[in-house]
């Protein structure tokens, strides 16, 4: 599963203006209306648009972005702690 940053093709310290520009560019590229209805590419584009919209909904709002970052950083740190504990226990 990718992060919202990966979905929008940006890095964590990207500005709000750059987030909006990336969103607009991706929406234009993947908008389902650009593909024949009922085709596989249409379905894939519709799925991608939902992912893009979800990522933008979180990252475009400073408070939700901060909460997202805090939760994801905490989850990554916890995962690393468990991996380190498993490594030490198996040695």
C-alpha positions, -999 to 999 in steps of 0.1 A, spaced: 0 0 0 14 34 -10 13 66 11 -8 96 1 25 113 -9 34 84 -32 -1 85 -47 4 122 -56 40 117 -67 54 142 -41 77 142 -11 67 148 25 80 184 26 61 195 -5 43 229 -3 5 232 -4 8 249 -38 28 220 -52 3 195 -37 -25 212 -56 -5 213 -88 3 176 -86 -34 168 -79 -46 188 -108 -20 173 -132 -29 137 -121 -67 144 -123 -63 156 -159 -41 126 -167 -63 99 -151 -98 113 -155 -121 84 -165 -138 106 -192 -106 103 -212 -111 66 -216 -138 45 -233 -165 36 -208 -165 -1 -200 -129 -6 -209 -102 -19 -186 -84 15 -187 -116 33 -178 -119 11 -147 -83 16 -138 -85 53 -142 -116 55 -120 -98 36 -93 -67 58 -96 -89 90 -94 -104 77 -62 -70 72 -47 -58 106 -59 -89 123 -45 -85 106 -12 -48 116 -10 -56 152 -19 -84 154 6 -60 146 34 -29 164 23 -46 196 12 -58 204 48 -30 213 72 -45 197 102 -55 164 85 -20 164 69 -3 168 103 -24 141 118 -17 118 88 21 124 91 20 118 129 1 85 125 23 73 97 55 82 113 44 65 145 34 34 127 67 32 109 87 37 141 67 10 158 73 -14 129 110 -7 131 110 -14 168 93 -47 163 117 -57 136 147 -47 158 133 -68 187 128 -98 164 163 -95 151 177 -93 186 157 -122 199 167 -144 170 204 -137 174 
